[in-house]
Amino acid sequence: MIVVTDASDYALGAVVSQVNDSGKHPIAFDCCKLLPAELNYEIHDKEFLGIVWALKRWRTFLLSLSDSFEVLKDHSSLQYLMSSKVLTCCQARWAEFLSEFYFSITYLPGRLAILTNALSHWDSVYPERGVGFISKNPQNTHQVLKQNEIKESRFFSIKVEVFSDLVDQIQKAV
C-alpha cells in the first residue's frame, strides 16, 4: 500500500494506492483546506501535517494492514523527521500519533506526484481565484467546467469539480 501526500500554501491532498503486478491503483483520495493557524506553518510542517492528516483520515484502514506501507513525499527532509532528536511540541505530538503505524517515508519528486499536486493546488481552495494548479499550468488554461460529481467509496466521500484536462492528467498519473 502506498500513501502519497502533498501540501501547498492553502491545502493538503492525499491519495492511497494499492500496488500489484499491473501497477498502482488509487483506492481513495481526499483534500482539505488548511485552517487559518495552519496557514502560518513552515512548509516542512505543512508537509508533516499532510502525513498526519492523511493517516488520521484513513487510520482504520491503514492500521488493519498486515504489512507496512510506504508514504511518498516530495519533501526529502521528512525522511529524517521521525528520527530527529529535536522536535517542536506540535511535531512531537504528530510523531507520537504516527508511532502507532508501521510505515516508511520515501522521497518522490514533485513532478511525479501529479494527482496529489492537483488535489492540494485546487483552484477553489485559494483565496484569490486563478492562482492554483489549473492556472499555474499553461496547458490547463483553456479548461472548462465539465460537471460536478460525487465520488464515493468505502473510505471517503468528496465532492469535486471535474475539469476536462484535469481528468486526463489524473488518468495519466494512474
Secondary structure, 3 states (H helix, E strand, C coil): CEEEEEECCCEEEEEEEEEECCEEEEEEEEEEECCCCHHHCCHHHHHHHHHHHHHHHCHHHHHCCCCCEEEEECCHHHHHHHHCCCCCHHHHHHHHHHCCCCEEEEECCHHHCHHHHHHHCCHHHCCCCCCCHHHHCHHHCCCCEEEEEEEECCCCEEEEEEEHHHHHHHHHHC
